[in-house]
Amino acid sequence: MFKKIFGKKDKKNGGGGGGISAPGSPGGSVGSSGSKKKRNKVTNKNKKNDEAATTAPIPMPTPATAALNAAQQAQHNLPELEDEVDKMSWASSLSGGFSTPGSTDDEASHHSSGGGGKPPLGHHRCSSMPGIPRQEGFHTIKPSTSSSSLKKASLRRTSSMSNGGNPKSLRHSTSAIGLDEMMEDRREFGTLGQNVVHMEVPFGKPIEEVYDGIHNGPVLGSGISGMVRLATHKATGIKYAVKVLDLGLVESPEGLKQLREEIYIMCQLDHPNIVRLEEVYESHSEIYLVQELCLGGELFDRLDEQPDYHYTEAECARLVKQMLCAVRYLHSKGIIHRDLKLENFLFSSVHPDSELKMIDFGLSKHFKYGEVQHEAVGTPYTVAPEVISGSYDERCDIWAIGVIAFLLLSGDPPFGGCGGPEPLMTVRANILKGAFAFEPEEIWSTVSDMARRFIKCLLVTDPKKRPTAEDLQKHQWLTYWHMRGKKPSDAALNPNVVKALVNFKEFSDMRKLLCEVLSFTLLPDQIRDLRREFEKMDTDGSGEISLAALKQVLMTNAVAGSLGALTEDEVTDIFNAMRVRKTETRIHWHEFIAAGLSQCSVDDRNLRLAFERLDSDHKGVSDWG
């Protein structure tokens, strides 16, 4: 197990063979193999941001035009459109160098360029490495298969593959990973959020017909089994990050299973701090994951740009709060990430107050509460001691947040493990003992005792004594910085948003559905104001809105203007109206956006994308409803 986690450096590749999902898997993330010299501070890189461009709309077929013209009024009124739509991916060796700028271990660290700069604080960018099944009674393993020796995977039916939450077998699937069967199951059992992720199987519409740059766009990141490119949606000019995975490098059914699990998980996620999967295409040799583009780059790189290479305590608390919100959401859905690190958080925009987005679900998996995991996965500098020991649960993600918080406040990892001078044997021993110190003194002397206590309670070697993400959200340190400087008026809701929510409950079910489809096409700049209102209503920090929270906020805020006070029954009606799927007990992020759609600047790009989602069979008419 020890060698599995702390292998020798791969001098040939230099680094960055990103987070591969499982033995022989396709790589849940993609990194770079570019090596950089060892330094003692986090790297300072030049930034180069690709702004999303728009092009003149391309005329659509007549049936589409009719629907879109009607939908143009959806911003305020939708009846016409309603009528129209009837590891430690522990690789054979520890990655020994920084990834190339903008190449995280996954999908979208897309935008930095250049290199060099100041030395980092004791760590190189550390990629995940692929796990090998643990040999009973041993703590060593045989070397894993190198990328050069990976065999072309057979695309035969993989009925032995587990279904990753999918009730149907893959035996008769025409897709190497069972996308067609996943699509069938989503139609029967899935939510709108899951179904709106468009999928194309072999013999379907080629991705090259929809996007430019799939094979020649700027490379945003690369890894052992594929790369991430910047692609442009032809009809709208909107830019996306497209993760291209070579199926020929997936050498086992377990690898196909993990890739399927990654896609299945990403289809389920609907949270403002988690990157959104837009579409999935499969050819005979490759899988393409189309994801939202994060223009702000990695947290790893942004940390490097801070004075003295670390964040202020206030900014650190703001970022950790967002991370915990995403982790709590994942765990509440029965999903464990298993590879949280600086490189797997991206900034949505280049703005200083930009939100974080969690990425890279290549090592993630579903779990049942109380279930124990045994695969050695993750990344050395954030791996939890129980993962090294081979018996862990979702609380390994909490340990990783503690490591990240330590790094944000000081610039150094608490246990080493990122290319610093400490031997890997020492790193392993430090982690297993939980041995770290708040050093150097000149940095930590300015950090509050509250922050130190926060980190200490996360970096507890006994996972049973580690708080949950929900518990940590109530920690004194986070609540202090969250409330500091806030005025009572900051909690007041925008009356126009309240009015939009009140009006939404009068919409027909079809109009509500169409609003939600449109909500999934909106870009960050279009929903920035709604994001602030959503945060006011998400009073418990779950990334969702409960009925109790909605009552508390609306009944105390909606007292001004022509609306007057709202009764408890009226708020309940609003809550029920926003729940497109009535079996759900909370309002999801895009359900809220749908209800507040009249407050967004919906344009032709959104309408075209929405129609494409509805016209999944490419017939020029919608087959929904």
N, C-alpha and C positions, 0 to 999 in steps of 0.2 A: 504493500500500500504506500509506503514512504516513497519508493522510487517512482511509483505511479504519479504521485503528486509533485515530487521535487526531483524531476529527472535532470540529466545533464543538458547543458545548452546545446541547441542545434546550430552548429557553426555554419552548416551548409545553408540553412534557410535564414539564419540571423534573427528571426522572430516573426511574430504576428500570424502564425497559422491559426486563425481565429476559432472561436468557441465551437468546437465540433460537438454535435449533439450526443453521440454515443459511439461506442466502438464501431468503426466503419461507417459512420454517419456522414451526411453531406456537409456538415458545418453549420451550426446554428448561427454563426456569425462569421464575418469575414474580416481579416486584418491584413496587415502588410508584412512582407518579408524583408523590408528595408531595415538595415542595421544602422544604429546611431551610436556615437561614442558615449560612454558612461559619464554621467554628470551628477552633481549633488543638489540640483534644484530642478523643479518641474520645468520642462522645456518651454521656451518662449518662441512661438512660431508666428509667421506672418499669416494673416487671415485673408481669405479670398472667398467672398460669398456670392453664390449664384442666385440672383433675384429672379423670382418667378416672372416670366415674360408672358404676355398675352398676344395673340395674333387675331387677325380678323376672322370672325366666325365663318365656318364653311356651311353652305346651305345644306339642310338636311332633307331627307325624303318627305314627301307631302304629308303622310300621316304623322310623322314626327313634328313637322312644322306646326300642324294644327294643334297638337298637344302642347307644344312649347309656347306658342302664342298665347294659349289660354293660361299656361303656367306662369307667364310673365306677370300675371296679376296675383300670383301666389303670395307675394310679399304682403299683400293686404287682404286678398280674397281668392279662394281656390275653387269655386263651384264649377267654372268652365273646364278646368283640368279634370275635375272629378267626372265630368260627363265624358271626357275623352278617354279616360282610362277605365274602362269597364274591367463546461466541464472542467468544474475544473475539467473542462474538456481537456483532460490532461494528455497532450500529444506525446509522442515518443520522447520529446525532450522539452525542457523549459525554454520558453521563448526568450532569446537573449537580446533584444534590442528594441528600440522604439519602432512602432509602426510608422509608415509614412504618414505625413500630415493628412489629416482627414480620413484615415483608414482605421476605424475602430474595429473591434472584433465583430461588428455587425453592420446593419443595414444602412446607417445614415450618418456617419461622422463625416460629412461629405465635404466640408467646405474650407478647411485650412490648406494652405499651401506653403511651400518653403520649408526650411529646417534650420538647424543651428540655433544660435541664441544662447541664453544663459543656462548654466548647469541645473538639472533638476534636483529636488531635495531627496537624494538618496534612492531614487527608484527609476527604473526604466519602465516603459509601458509593457505590461505583462499580459500576454495572451493566454487564453484558456488552452487546456490540452486534453486530448481525448482519453477517456477512461478505459481501462481494461478490466474485464471481470476479475474480481479478487479471488486469489487462490486460497482455499481453505487452510487456515493455520499459518499463513505466511504474511509477511509485511513487505515482500518484494514481489516483483512481477517480471515477466519476460518482456523484452522491448516490443512496442507496438509497431504495426506496419507503417512504414514511411509513405509519404505521398507518392514518391516515385515508383513504388511497388504496388500501388493500388490497382486492382484489376477492374476491368469494365464490369459494371453490375449487370446481372441478368434482369431483363424487364419481364421475366415470367411472372405469373400470378403468384402473389405472396400470401397465400391463405393462412400461413403460419403467423403472419404479422398481427400483433394485437391491434384492436380497433381504435385505441386512443379515445375512448368515450363514444365511439360510433357503434350503434347496435348491430350494424350489418357487417357481413363478411366481405372481404375483398376478393373472394374467389373468382367472381365473374367480372371483375373490374377491367376496363380497357385502359385505365390509368395506372402508371407504375406505383403510385402511392394511394390510389383509390379516391381521387378527387370526384369522379362521377358519383360514386356511392355516397360520399360526403354531401354532395349537392342534393341527392335524393333525400337523405336523412334530414338535412336542414329544412327542406320544404315541408317535411312532415312534423318535425319536432323543434326546429330552430326558431329563434327570435328574428325580428326584422333586422336588428343589427347584424346578426350572423348572415342572413340571406342577402343583405345588401353588398357583401363582399363578393364581387363577381368572379366566377371561375370558368376557365376554358380548358378542356381536356384535349389530348391529341385528336386530330381531325377536326377540331373546332377552329374558331377564328384565330389566326396567328397574331401574336402580340405585335409583330412588325407592322401590321395594318393599322394599329391603334396608336403606337408610340414611335417617335423618332429617337435615335440614340441608343437603342437596345444593344447593338453590337459595336457602335463606334462613339458613343457618348463619353464624356469625361469620366474617368474612373474615380470613384469616391472612396473605394476601399477594395482590398483583394485578400484572398485567403487560400487555403489548401484546396478548396473544392469549388471556388467560383469567385465572383467579384460583385461589387455594387457600382452601378453606373447612373449617371444623371440622364434621365429620359424626359421627353416632352410629349404631352398628350397632343396629338395632331389637331384635333377639332377645337381645342380650347387654348392651347399654348401653356397650360399649367404644367409645372415641372414636378417630377416625382423622383424618388430614389428607388431603383429597381435592383433587387438582389437576384443575381443569376447563379443558379446552382447546377453543376454538371452531374447529371444522374449517373454518368459513367464512373464517377469517383465515389459513389455510394456502394460499398462492396458487400453489404449484407442486408438481410431483411430487417435487422435491428436498426440499421441506419435509415432505411425507408420509413420504418415505424416512427423514429424520432422526428424526421422531417414532417411526417403527417401530423404528429402531435404538436409541433411548432405551429403549423398552419391552423389546426383545429383550435388551439389556444388563442391565437391572435384574432380569429374570427369572433371569439366570445367577448373580447375586451372592449369596453366602452368607458373610458376614463380620461379626463383632461390631461393627466400626467403620464399617459402611456401612448406610444406611437401607434398610429392607426394603419392597419392593413387595408388597402383599397381593392386590389384585384390579385388573382392568382392565375397564371397561364402555365400550361404544360405542353411542351413539344415532345418529340420522341427521345430527345437526349437531354433536355434541360427543364428546370422549374424556374419560373420568374415570379418573384414576390414584389408587387408594386406597393410602395408605402409612402406615407406622407413625407415631405421633404422638410427637414429641420435645418433652418438657415444659420443657427447660432453656433454650430460646432459642438465639440465635446466639453463636458465638465472638466475633463483632464486638461484640455488646452486653456480653458477659461481660468482655471486655477493658476496656471503658469503666468497669466497676465496680471495677477494681483500684486500689489506692493509687497515686497518681501516674500512673494510666492505663497501667500496664504490669505484666506478671507478674513474679514472682520467677523466678530462674533454674531452681530446682527444678521449679516448676510448668510453666514453659515446656518443659523437657525432657520432662516427663510427657506433655504434649499433642503435642509434635512426634513423640514415639515412636509414639503412636497414629496420627497422620497417615501416617507412613512405613509403618506396618504395612498400612494400607489401600491406599496407593499401590503398595507392593510386590505386594500381592495382585492389584490391577487389572492391573498390568503383566505379572504371571505368567500372567494369563488372556488376554493379548493385547488389552487395553483401555487406551486413553489418555483421561484425563479432559478435559484442555485448558482447564479454567476453575476451577482451585483458587484459593480466596481465603477470607478470614475468613468471609464470608457463607455459604459453602458447607460449613461445619462447624457442626453443631448439637449441643447437649448433650442427652443422653438424658433426664436428670432435673434437678431443681433442686439436687440435692446438690452440695456443693463439690467432691467427688471424682468427679463424674459423668463417664461416658465420652463421647467425641466420636463423632458419626456424620457420615460424608461424604454429601452430597446433591448433587442437580442433575447428571444425566447427559445433559442436553439437548444438550451439545456434544461428548459422548464418542463414540468410535467404535472399532471393532475395527481392529487393525493387525497386520501381519506383521513379524517381527523384521527390521530392516534397511530397512523401508519408510519412505519420506520423505513427509511431509504438506506441503500447500501452502496450505490454507485459512487465512485470517486470522481467528482466533477467540480468545476469551479476554477478559480485563479489563485495562485499562491498567496498574494498579499492580502486577499480578503477571505480566504477559506477559513471555515470554523473548525475548531479542534475536533468536534464530533464527526466531521466529514473525513478528516484524516483517519480517525479511528474506525470509520466504516459503518456507523450507525447514527442516523440523524433524522430530523424532520424539518418542518418549515421554519423553525427558529434559527436555522443556519443563515437565513436572509437577514435576521436581526443583527447577528454578529457582524455581517458585512456592512451594514449601515453604521455600526459603531466604528469600524475601521475607516470608513469614508469620512465620518464626522471628525475623527482624529486628524485625518489627512487635510481636510479643509481648513482646520484651525491652525495647523502647524506646517503643512507642506510635506511632512514625512509620514510614511506608514509606521504604525506602532510596532510591528513585528519584523519589518524588513520584507524581503521577498520580491523586490522590484529591481533587481540588478545592482543593488548596493554592495558594499564591501563584505557584508556578513555572509558566512557560508550558509548554504541551504539547510544543513543540519542544524545550525543555530536557529534559523527561522522556524523550522519545524518544532524545535524544542520550546522556543518562545511562545508559539501558538498553543501548543499542548498545555503549557504551564500558565498561559494567560499572562506572561511576563512582559510588561511594558512600563515605561516611565514617561512622565510629562516633561520631556526635554526636547530642545535646549531651553534653559531657564529664561533666557532673554525673550523668547517667544511666549512661553506658557505663563510667565509672570503677569501678562496682561489679560489672560483668560480667566473668567470668573470661576468660582468654586461650583456654581450651578452647572456650568458646562462640563467641568471635570467629573462631577457626579453623574451627569447624563452618560458620558462615555463609559465610565466604570460599570454602570448597570447594564450596558449592552455587551461589554467585553468580559462576560462572566463565562468561565469554561463549562459550568454545568448548565446546559440549555434549559433545564427545568426551572432554574432560577432567573432566567432571562425574561424580561417583560415582553408582552405582545406589542405589535405595532399600535394597536388601539390604546394600550396602557401608556405607551411612550408619547402619544400625541397629547396626553394630559400632563406630561412632565413639566415641572416648574420652569425649567429653562426655556422650553419652547413657548409656553403660555406667556411668560414674561416678555419675550421679544415680539411675540405676535401682538400683544396688547399695547406695547410701548408706543407712545405717540399717537395712538388712535383716539379719535373724538367720537362722542355718541352719534354724531351725524354720519359717520362713516358707515354705520350699519343700516342707514335708511335705504330703502329700495327705490329704484327708479320707478316713478308712477306709471310711465309708459309701459314698462315691462309688466307691472302688476295688471294693468288694463289688458295687455296682450294675453296674459294667463287667464283672466276672467272671460275674455272673448273666446278663447280656444275651446272652452268646455261646450260651446254651442256648435262647434264644427261637427260634421258627420264623421263617421269612422273612416270613410275613404279620404276625406280631406285631411284628417289627422295623419293617416298613413302617408299621404303624399308630402305633407310638411316634413315628416320624419325622413323620408327618402331625400328630400332636398337638404335637410340638415347635415347629412353625411357628405355633401359635396362642398360645403362651405370651408373657406380657407381661414387660417388663424386671424388675419386682419379683419375678416368679416364678422367674427364672433367675439372680439376682444371685450366689448362692453358686456355681452351676455355672460362671459366668463366671470366677470366681477360680481354680477348678480347671483350667479350660481353658487359662488363661494359664500355669499351671505346666507344663502338658504341651506347650504351643506354645513349645518352647525356642528355636527359631530366629526367632520373631517373624514367621512367614509368614501367620498367621491360620488355619493348618491344622496338623494333627498328622501327622508322618511316623512310619513304623514304628520308625525308629532312635530318635526322641525318646520314643515310647511305651515302648520297651524300657528306655531309660535311666531314665525317671522311675518306671515301675512296679516295675522290678526292684530299685531302690534304696529305694523308699518302702513297698512292700507287704510289710513284714516284721513288722509288729506285729499284735496281736489274733489272732483265730481263723483269719485267712486264711493266715498263714504266708507264706513267700517264694514268689514266682511264678517259674516257669521261663521260659526264652526261648520255648519252644514254646507255653506257655499265653498269653503276651503276644501272640504272633503270632495265636493263635486269637481273642483279644479284638479285635485290630486288624481281622482279616478279618470278624468279626461286625459291627463298626460300619460297615463299608463296604457300604452298601445297593447301590451300583452297583459291581460287582466290577472294572470296568475302571479305576476310580480308584486312585491310589497314595497318597492322603492322606485323612485324616479331616476332613470339613468341620464347620463350627460346629454346624449343626443335627443332624448325625449324632451328634455328641458329646452334645448335649442329649437326643436320643432314648435313648441308652444310659444316661444318668443320670436318666431321667424319674422314677424312684421317689423322687428327692430333691427333686422340685418339687411345689408345691401345686397340682395340677391340679384345676380346679373345673368346674362346669357350663358356664360360658362357653366354656372350651376345648373341651369335648366337643361343644357345639353347632357351634362353628366348624369343628371337625374333620369332623363329619358333613356340613356344607355343602360342604367341599372334596371329600369322597368322593362326595357326591351332586351331581355337576356338572350332571346333566341334570334336576335338580329332580323326580325321580320318587318321592322318599321312600325310596329304597333306593340302596345304593352300586353303581356299575358298575365298581369297581376289582377287579382280580384275575381 
